[in-house]
Amino acid sequence: MDVAALGAALRARRKTLQLTQSETADLADVSTRVLSDLENGRETVRLDILTAVASALGMSLSLNVSGS
């Protein structure tokens, strides 16, 4: 999943929960600017921030590894 798709998934979940960016940022303890940049694919994804935002949205992170 690329950064833009990840951001779109986070935004969709936030909207499903009827949360504003400000409310979500408060729950995740990040700035609204960082959340906005993340949702719009402009933010380099740091694992700690991604984990905090995903947790605030009730999402879990998983890694799909396919062997060749």
C-alpha positions in Angstrom: 0.0 0.0 0.0 1.4 3.4 -0.9 1.3 6.5 1.2 -1.6 8.0 -0.7 -3.7 4.8 -0.3 -2.8 4.6 3.4 -3.9 8.2 3.9 -7.1 7.7 2.1 -7.9 4.6 4.2 -7.2 6.6 7.4 -9.4 9.5 6.2 -12.2 7.1 5.2 -12.2 5.5 8.7 -12.1 8.9 10.4 -15.1 10.0 8.4 -17.0 6.7 9.1 -16.5 7.4 12.8 -17.7 11.0 12.3 -14.6 12.4 13.8 -13.0 15.7 12.8 -9.3 15.9 12.1 -8.9 17.9 15.3 -10.7 15.3 17.4 -8.6 12.5 15.8 -5.4 14.4 16.2 -6.2 14.9 19.9 -6.9 11.2 20.4 -3.7 10.3 18.7 -1.7 13.1 20.4 -0.4 14.5 17.1 -1.0 17.9 15.5 -3.8 18.4 13.0 -1.1 19.4 10.5 0.6 16.1 10.8 -2.7 14.2 10.5 -3.7 16.3 7.5 -0.4 15.7 5.8 -0.7 12.0 6.5 -4.2 11.8 5.1 -3.2 13.6 2.0 0.0 11.5 1.4 2.3 14.4 2.1 3.8 13.1 5.3 6.6 10.6 5.6 5.0 7.8 7.6 6.7 7.4 10.9 5.7 4.1 12.6 4.9 5.8 16.0 2.6 8.3 14.4 0.9 5.8 12.2 0.4 3.5 15.2 -1.1 6.3 17.3 -3.5 7.4 14.5 -4.5 3.8 13.7 -5.1 3.2 17.4 -7.2 6.4 17.8 -9.3 5.2 14.9 -9.7 1.6 16.2 -7.6 0.2 13.5 -4.8 -2.3 13.7 -1.6 -2.5 11.6 -0.5 -5.6 9.8 2.3 -6.5 7.5 1.7 -8.7 4.5 4.9 -10.4 3.4 4.8 -12.4 0.2 7.7 -14.6 -0.6 9.1 -15.1 -4.1 
